[in-house]
């Protein structure tokens, strides 16, 4: 009898996309991130689609943190255009940034040819006991980002849930 591996934790996916949030186009990133998280043994609570507005993004992140999810992945809004405010909104929610993971995501994305990942202003950090990660929105950036992120996330969540700090 084959046993399923234990679930690592709960996750929420936040898609930052003006057109998808207004129903003008279908979201393609949410299903991809959900599939990759489930392959990594996460339970995905939901995919939330918000416009590229700081208040909407911050509200989604705060709701996830208050709801006690272990991981929030945002997708989109990490570039340099005036509507790319995900990193700015995330900065206001984080208690402790983890710049090494953000830099690893940029470096691996650029090496994989995902220019938007390499140019991303995305942040990674902890809010309460929730790990928050900003990914660029191309499929290549999401796929590469999740491959880079999965082993690191497992370690961070383990540390955040460890009640014995020694």
Secondary structure, 3 states (H helix, E strand, C coil): CCCCCCCCEEEEEEEECHHHHCCCCCCCHHHHHHHHHHHCCEEEEEEEEECCCHHHHHHHHHHHHHCCCCEEEEECCCCCCCCCCHHHHHHCCCCEECHHHHHHHHHHHHHCCCHHHHCCCCCEEEECCEEEEEECCCHHHHHHHHHHHHHHHHHHHHHHHCCCCC
